[in-house]
Amino acid sequence: ALIPLLILLKEGKSSSLSALEDSESSETPTNPTLCNSGQSKTLFTYFHRFPTLPFLHLPILLKKMDFQVVVLAGGTSKELVPLVSKEVPKPLLPVANRPVLSYVLEQLELSNLKDLIVVVEGEDAALRVGGWISGAYVDRLHVEVAAVPEDVGTAGALRAIARHLTAKDILVVSGDLVSDVPPGAVAAAHRRHDAVVTSMICSTPVSGPVESGSVGAKDKIKKPRRFNIIGLDPTKQFLLYIASGAEVEKDLHIPKSILRAVGQMDIQADLMDAHMYAFKRAVLLEVLEQKQNFHSLRHDVLPYLVRTQLKSEILLNGTPQAEENGHDKVTSESNQTIISQILANASTPRFHEVYESIHNGSPTVQRTHKCCAYIASNSKYCARLNSIQAFSDINRDVIGEANRLSGYSFSVHNNIIHPSSELGSKTTVGPHCMLGEGSLMGDKCSVKRSVIGRHCRIGSNVKIVNSVVMDHVTLGDGSSIQGSIVCSNVQIQERVVLKDCQIGAGFVVSAGSEHKGESLTRKEK
């Protein structure tokens, strides 16, 4: 039976462990503090900034695992204000009335990856996330919740827990990823190729309707979301180049060593880095230690590994040739098309052949490493909740085209109406809609392509279109909500019109008011 770990620590009955230290922070070094959910099989650890309390060595926590998983869950992300708050940090934002973090945890569980460290920015957020996990995943997962300083970055977050990464390979997953791509498949590809890093790549999702209130043909018109420029070898197994669309305008600068080795590279702008990475632990920790200025896995660590994977002596036509400082320039006339760069030297070995020669002991390439890509099938859903627009899109998708992810059973009308909810006379809830537990709707209401949370009170003659309404919201008679997000405990009085708005938690919208494209939040006291 497990014992109250926090009490043991306060009594000093534990072994010491040197402090976890975030090298980019000048604050007091972080010492882990443990707390226990009190359940028999689910263990939760809270890495608290509390330097007087030493760490308790537990084999169940620090043993070498086959594949160790780190979920980078974030905290109170600035990009998601006013949706996030101290009460509802980013990992607990609802997607189809479930915390977004649950989608990643569910996929990890299905892949039998059950030993996890969930990293949360901020102590308060970590406690809330840990409390939710302890109730939702009893007897299912072994989870350690680590609190790191806010704005430390994904690379900094891994530095902070580096001493707790003990497995040969580490799977790092963004906690805002909503996908049905099995993480186990990414881990298996990583092992199969003996790669230093394997990045999961999927099709770039499209953004929501141009006119949020539209439910006709225009509702199907989508705007492109942010994109990446990704270079792959012809077999689409090796990652040769990666940059964000913002980093690249018209010219792509490719290291010459890569171009010599591949002979041919496909550069695509219709793929997205899903922020799921399998790393060799030793290499990852070495890079984090040596490159203290690296802040981001996606923008710093991954491009560095990709850029240096062939930074060594390469034999071309039998002549050793050192890596050059310069780059070859590949020009793209359109960032939405596939560009194939064919080198003049057709006898140059292809990338997979170069790696095969290394495996067979050939001196052709020395001191190189593999950066691989796992390309998700187009039939798989893959999106990240990293913006307000993405929050709306993903909620609609999970009760729409990607409803297999929701975990709910849909009615014959292709919607989800909780048995405890009540509908008034002549009220309609259309396809691709969700009405949560205990919510009540008055007469002559209309709901289209929207998610309504738990225990909401909705008056009569209310129209809700392409919107997300969270828990415990009151909507007055005659209100119209289009393309908007209404956070928990909001009171919207009678005859209010909202279009393309975000209403922060607890806000009161005055009767008869009209708002378009606004963000309304309570003033901090």
ZIKA-V986627 format. One record per residue. RES is the residue in three letters. D_LAST is the distance of its C-alpha to the last C-alpha in Angstrom with 2 decimals. Layout:
RES&D_LAST / RES&D_LAST
This chain:
ALA&45.14 / LEU&41.92 / ILE&40.54 / PRO&37.04 / LEU&36.58 / LEU&33.41 / ILE&35.33 / LEU&38.23 / LEU&36.11 / LYS&34.66 / GLU&38.25 / GLY&39.33 / LYS&41.94 / SER&41.58 / SER&43.06 / SER&41.15 / LEU&40.30 / SER&39.33 / ALA&35.71 / LEU&34.49 / GLU&33.56 / ASP&31.76 / SER&33.96 / GLU&31.46 / SER&28.76 / SER&29.05 / GLU&26.90 / THR&28.58 / PRO&31.00 / THR&30.13 / ASN&32.09 / PRO&32.17 / THR&31.26 / LEU&32.74 / CYS&31.66 / ASN&33.78 / SER&33.16 / GLY&35.92 / GLN&38.01 / SER&41.57 / LYS&41.67 / THR&38.20 / LEU&36.97 / PHE&33.47 / THR&32.68 / TYR&29.34 / PHE&29.71 / HIS&27.07 / ARG&26.51 / PHE&28.06 / PRO&31.11 / THR&32.67 / LEU&33.44 / PRO&36.50 / PHE&37.22 / LEU&39.58 / HIS&42.45 / LEU&43.06 / PRO&45.83 / ILE&44.06 / LEU&41.19 / LEU&43.13 / LYS&46.43 / LYS&47.74 / MET&47.07 / ASP&49.01 / PHE&45.96 / GLN&42.51 / VAL&39.51 / VAL&36.14 / VAL&33.43 / LEU&30.78 / ALA&27.87 / GLY&25.04 / GLY&21.37 / THR&18.29 / SER&20.49 / LYS&19.15 / GLU&21.96 / LEU&20.66 / VAL&17.10 / PRO&15.82 / LEU&18.34 / VAL&17.30 / SER&14.22 / LYS&13.91 / GLU&15.52 / VAL&18.12 / PRO&19.40 / LYS&22.18 / PRO&25.08 / LEU&23.93 / LEU&23.54 / PRO&26.09 / VAL&29.43 / ALA&31.49 / ASN&29.24 / ARG&29.87 / PRO&27.73 / VAL&29.01 / LEU&29.92 / SER&32.41 / TYR&34.63 / VAL&35.33 / LEU&35.82 / GLU&38.21 / GLN&40.31 / LEU&40.52 / GLU&41.67 / LEU&44.27 / SER&45.58 / ASN&45.85 / LEU&43.41 / LYS&41.67 / ASP&40.78 / LEU&37.43 / ILE&34.75 / VAL&31.43 / VAL&29.30 / VAL&25.52 / GLU&23.09 / GLY&20.60 / GLU&21.13 / ASP&18.60 / ALA&20.03 / ALA&23.51 / LEU&23.14 / ARG&22.06 / VAL&24.92 / GLY&27.33 / GLY&26.58 / TRP&27.28 / ILE&30.44 / SER&31.71 / GLY&31.77 / ALA&33.06 / TYR&35.72 / VAL&37.41 / ASP&41.01 / ARG&40.65 / LEU&39.18 / HIS&38.90 / VAL&35.45 / GLU&33.84 / VAL&30.13 / ALA&29.36 / ALA&25.95 / VAL&26.08 / PRO&23.66 / GLU&21.70 / ASP&23.65 / VAL&26.82 / GLY&28.83 / THR&31.37 / ALA&34.03 / GLY&31.80 / ALA&30.84 / LEU&34.57 / ARG&35.24 / ALA&32.79 / ILE&34.80 / ALA&38.18 / ARG&39.84 / HIS&39.28 / LEU&41.05 / THR&44.58 / ALA&46.29 / LYS&48.68 / ASP&46.58 / ILE&42.85 / LEU&41.38 / VAL&37.95 / VAL&36.13 / SER&32.89 / GLY&30.74 / ASP&29.96 / LEU&33.69 / VAL&34.93 / SER&38.70 / ASP&41.88 / VAL&43.62 / PRO&44.74 / PRO&43.36 / GLY&46.65 / ALA&48.53 / VAL&46.68 / ALA&47.40 / ALA&51.04 / ALA&51.50 / HIS&50.09 / ARG&52.62 / ARG&55.42 / HIS&55.13 / ASP&54.34 / ALA&51.62 / VAL&49.23 / VAL&46.51 / THR&46.56 / SER&43.93 / MET&43.46 / ILE&43.96 / CYS&43.54 / SER&43.80 / THR&40.97 / PRO&38.99 / VAL&38.69 / SER&35.58 / GLY&34.82 / PRO&36.42 / VAL&36.60 / GLU&35.71 / SER&33.17 / GLY&34.17 / SER&37.85 / VAL&39.81 / GLY&43.21 / ALA&44.95 / LYS&42.13 / ASP&39.97 / LYS&42.21 / ILE&41.75 / LYS&39.68 / LYS&38.19 / PRO&38.89 / ARG&36.12 / ARG&35.92 / PHE&39.20 / ASN&41.01 / ILE&44.43 / ILE&46.33 / GLY&49.90 / LEU&52.07 / ASP&55.69 / PRO&58.11 / THR&57.82 / LYS&54.02 / GLN&53.68 / PHE&52.73 / LEU&49.63 / LEU&50.87 / TYR&48.11 / ILE&44.44 / ALA&41.99 / SER&39.18 / GLY&39.98 / ALA&37.72 / GLU&39.86 / VAL&43.11 / GLU&44.21 / LYS&47.96 / ASP&49.51 / LEU&49.16 / HIS&50.26 / ILE&51.96 / PRO&53.36 / LYS&57.16 / SER&57.71 / ILE&55.98 / LEU&58.04 / ARG&61.23 / ALA&60.58 / VAL&59.58 / GLY&62.04 / GLN&59.86 / MET&56.12 / ASP&54.26 / ILE&51.04 / GLN&48.76 / ALA&45.60 / ASP&45.25 / LEU&44.11 / MET&40.76 / ASP&40.01 / ALA&38.32 / HIS&36.79 / MET&39.08 / TYR&41.23 / ALA&43.94 / PHE&44.57 / LYS&47.24 / ARG&45.26 / ALA&47.41 / VAL&47.04 / LEU&43.31 / LEU&42.64 / GLU&45.10 / VAL&43.37 / LEU&39.92 / GLU&41.47 / GLN&43.45 / LYS&40.93 / GLN&37.89 / ASN&36.48 / PHE&36.46 / HIS&32.92 / SER&33.69 / LEU&36.39 / ARG&36.92 / HIS&36.91 / ASP&38.41 / VAL&40.20 / LEU&41.86 / PRO&43.18 / TYR&44.46 / LEU&46.41 / VAL&47.74 / ARG&48.72 / THR&50.57 / GLN&52.31 / LEU&55.62 / LYS&55.17 / SER&58.56 / GLU&62.24 / ILE&63.51 / LEU&67.17 / LEU&67.98 / ASN&71.67 / GLY&72.45 / THR&70.95 / PRO&67.98 / GLN&65.26 / ALA&62.12 / GLU&58.68 / GLU&58.14 / ASN&55.08 / GLY&55.25 / HIS&54.16 / ASP&55.93 / LYS&54.27 / VAL&54.05 / THR&53.30 / SER&51.65 / GLU&52.17 / SER&49.74 / ASN&46.82 / GLN&47.37 / THR&50.91 / ILE&52.54 / ILE&54.30 / SER&57.18 / GLN&58.21 / ILE&61.85 / LEU&63.32 / ALA&66.90 / ASN&68.06 / ALA&68.65 / SER&70.00 / THR&66.68 / PRO&65.70 / ARG&62.87 / PHE&59.71 / HIS&60.51 / GLU&64.02 / VAL&62.69 / TYR&60.70 / GLU&63.71 / SER&65.85 / ILE&63.44 / HIS&63.71 / ASN&67.49 / GLY&67.56 / SER&68.31 / PRO&67.49 / THR&66.53 / VAL&62.83 / GLN&61.54 / ARG&58.16 / THR&56.44 / HIS&53.85 / LYS&52.95 / CYS&49.79 / CYS&50.06 / ALA&48.44 / TYR&48.19 / ILE&48.34 / ALA&46.92 / SER&49.04 / ASN&48.13 / SER&48.09 / LYS&45.07 / TYR&41.48 / CYS&39.20 / ALA&35.73 / ARG&32.53 / LEU&29.04 / ASN&27.76 / SER&26.32 / ILE&24.85 / GLN&28.39 / ALA&29.85 / PHE&27.54 / SER&28.95 / ASP&32.46 / ILE&32.66 / ASN&31.47 / ARG&34.17 / ASP&36.74 / VAL&36.37 / ILE&37.12 / GLY&39.63 / GLU&42.07 / ALA&40.79 / ASN&40.48 / ARG&42.53 / LEU&39.42 / SER&37.44 / GLY&39.37 / TYR&39.70 / SER&42.86 / PHE&42.97 / SER&44.72 / VAL&47.81 / HIS&45.53 / ASN&43.83 / ASN&40.46 / ILE&38.57 / ILE&37.86 / HIS&36.92 / PRO&39.45 / SER&36.82 / SER&35.35 / GLU&36.83 / LEU&37.87 / GLY&38.72 / SER&41.95 / LYS&42.69 / THR&39.55 / THR&40.26 / VAL&38.60 / GLY&40.36 / PRO&41.46 / HIS&38.97 / CYS&36.29 / MET&34.53 / LEU&33.30 / GLY&31.60 / GLU&32.28 / GLY&31.81 / SER&30.70 / LEU&32.23 / MET&33.32 / GLY&34.79 / ASP&37.95 / LYS&38.92 / CYS&36.12 / SER&36.76 / VAL&35.25 / LYS&36.56 / ARG&35.83 / SER&32.44 / VAL&30.72 / ILE&29.07 / GLY&27.37 / ARG&27.75 / HIS&27.30 / CYS&26.43 / ARG&27.43 / ILE&29.03 / GLY&30.68 / SER&34.01 / ASN&35.06 / VAL&32.24 / LYS&33.07 / ILE&31.46 / VAL&33.01 / ASN&32.40 / SER&28.90 / VAL&26.94 / VAL&25.09 / MET&23.43 / ASP&23.35 / HIS&22.43 / VAL&22.09 / THR&23.30 / LEU&25.32 / GLY&26.70 / ASP&30.35 / GLY&31.67 / SER&28.86 / SER&29.86 / ILE&28.12 / GLN&29.92 / GLY&29.29 / SER&25.63 / ILE&23.36 / VAL&21.26 / CYS&19.04 / SER&18.88 / ASN&17.71 / VAL&17.59 / GLN&19.10 / ILE&21.44 / GLN&23.15 / GLU&26.80 / ARG&28.57 / VAL&25.83 / VAL&27.31 / LEU&25.64 / LYS&27.64 / ASP&26.73 / CYS&22.98 / GLN&20.32 / ILE&17.75 / GLY&14.84 / ALA&14.41 / GLY&13.38 / PHE&13.53 / VAL&15.69 / VAL&18.44 / SER&20.10 / ALA&23.79 / GLY&26.36 / SER&24.19 / GLU&25.61 / HIS&23.95 / LYS&25.92 / GLY&24.93 / GLU&21.18 / SER&18.18 / LEU&15.53 / THR&12.12 / ARG&8.86 / LYS&6.28 / GLU&3.79 / LYS&0.00
